[in-house]
Amino acid sequence: MSEGKIRTEVHDRIFQIIIDNPAKKNAFSPQMMEQLSDALTELHNNDDYWVGVICAEGKDFTAGLDMPKFFGPTPRSATSRRAMSTPSRCRSAARSRSSPPCRASCSPSASN
């Protein structure tokens, strides 16, 4: 059975990040969290991309964490701790970003 993964595609100046684990409702494994971090870092560091879009395979966007992979009877403790923490490269990239944060709302009733 496949572990699931994060895939990326580039369409013109759009960087697409795809959650690909439909057999488990796109639940994140520790490895997928690391892959997502790498994809977001790539989006941040590459000026050729104007926008990033996160989407998912299958009918479910994501069920969240695959809890047994993080906290099950035989957790991958070193990998789990690393996947759950923010890598230093992301923290420093977030601090150095000069543009204002972007907010989006998917619900007409949500306030900005």
N, C-alpha and C positions, 0 to 999 in steps of 0.2 A: 504494500500500500504506500502511496506517495505521502511524503511528509508535508507537502505544501511549499510554496515559494512566493517570493515577490518578483514579478517580472517588470521590465521597463520597455517602453517603445517610444520612439521619437517620430512625430508627425509635424513636419515643418519646424516651427518654434515651440511646439507643445510637447512637454515631457510627460508621458503617461506612466503612472505607477499602478500596476495591476496586482491585486491580492488574488492569488491563485491557489485556493484550497477548498473547492466547492464540496468535496466529500465530507468535510467537517464544518460546513457553513462558514467557510473562510475564517475559522478560528486561527489565531496567531500562535505559532510555536516560538520558542526562543530564537531559533535560526531565522525565522521570518521577521522577528523584531529587529534583528541585526541587519537583515537585508533591507528592511524599510528605512532604517537609519542611514544606510549607505546610499539608498536611492534619493532620500531627501537631501543628503549632503551633496550628491551629484547635481541635483536641481539647484541648490543654493550656489554652488561654486562655478556653474557654467552660465556665462552671460548670453550664450546662444539661445537659451530657453527663455521664453517670455512668460510662460505659465506652466504650472504643474497641475495635473488632474489625477486624482486617486479614484480608481474604480475597482470592481471586483468581478470575478467569473461567477457564473451561476445566478441563482435567484436571490441569494442572501448577500448583503454587503459584508457584514462580519458579525460573528457571534462573540467577539472579544478574544480573550485569552483561551487557549487550549489548556485548561487548568491542570490536568494530569501531567502535561509536559513541563509545567513550571513547578507544581507542588505535589505531584503524585508520590506513590510509594518509593520510587527510585528517581527522584528529581535530579536533573543535571545541574547541580548547585552552582558550579563556577559559571556555566553558560547562562543559567537563569539570572544570576545576580548581574552579570554583564549586560544581558539583554534588557533587564528592567531598569538599569541606570542610564542616565543621559551621558553619552560619550563626551569626553572633554572637547573633542573637535566640534561637536554640536553646540556646546555651551559657549565656546569662544566665538563661533560663527554667529550665534544669536546676539552676543554682545557687540560684535563689530558691525552688524548690519545697520546701515544708515537710513534705510527707508522705513517709513512708519509701518506698523503692523496692519495686516489686511483682515477685515472681518467679513463674513458671509452669513447669510441667513437662508435656510431652506424652507422655512415656514412663514406664510404671510403674516401670521400673528406675532412672530418673534420681533423683538425690538433691536435696533442697532446700537 
